[in-house]
Amino acid sequence: MAKKYMVPSLAEKCTQYLQDNLDPSNVFSILPSAQKYEEIKLVDRSWKVIDEETEEAVKCDRFWTIERSLLEVVVERDTLTIKEIELFKAVDLWATKECERQGLAADGAIKRKILGEDLIKRIRFPTVKQEDFASVVLDSEILTPKEIVSLVKYLSSLPRSPVGFPETNKCGFACVDDIQRCCRFTSLSDSLCRVYYDPVHDVINFSVDKDCAYLVVRITLTR
């Protein structure tokens, strides 16, 4: 209404309120409106929430009702922090809900038609684990027999050839199975803790023996 009747001060307050209350539970309700009314800062903030808290965002009810065009952008986005198998589950459920809305049987062929070939080809099936592929992806019946054969060969570490799907993890996702933790001390004493109250510098050096996308360091002080 503020936009319609050209009351910029009210529109600004509305936008600020949405930014202040934006979280994974409502981001897919807010983003489409922010895009429609060209609220660039709110759009950017919405994508930041989606990138940083992807799994929570795609599990909210509002995700099941987004437009297919927005779903396609989400699937293609490289900065999401979510395992591809969890993203696929969300996409599959979106397709199932869309079948229900249209009064169609939610079988694999119809879900694939609703999703569209372009969207299907953007899902990173080669990055999922074999057991997840067998128990989740195959059960969805979305893939063709030819695609299943090529992906099974790929995931089985047989001589790999192009499978027609992206083969790298999203750069925003750090695989939780590869997280390495280290502790500076096996135990802490009061005398040891007190050194950190003194005006001295302390350093921890990290090195890696293979390429990594990024290194995240979280320091936890416990007493």
HELIX and SHEET records of a PDB file:
HELIX    1   1 PRO A    8  ASP A   20  1                                  13    
HELIX    2   2 VAL A   27  LYS A   36  1                                  10    
HELIX    3   3 ILE A   40  GLU A   52  1                                  13    
HELIX    4   4 THR A   54  VAL A   58  1                                   5    
HELIX    5   5 ASP A   61  THR A   65  5                                   5    
HELIX    6   6 ARG A   68  GLU A   76  1                                   9    
HELIX    7   7 GLU A   84  ARG A  101  1                                  18    
HELIX    8   8 GLY A  108  LEU A  115  1                                   8    
HELIX    9   9 GLU A  117  ILE A  120  1                                   4    
HELIX   10  10 PHE A  125  THR A  127  5                                   3    
HELIX   11  11 GLN A  130  ASP A  132  1                                   3    
HELIX   12  12 PHE A  133  VAL A  137  3                                   5    
HELIX   13  13 LEU A  138  SER A  140  1                                   3    
HELIX   14  14 PRO A  145  LEU A  155  1                                  11    
HELIX   15  15 VAL A  176  ASP A  178  5                                   3    
HELIX   16  16 ASP A  190  ARG A  194  1                                   5    
HELIX   17  17 VAL A  195  TYR A  197  5                                   3    
END                                                                             
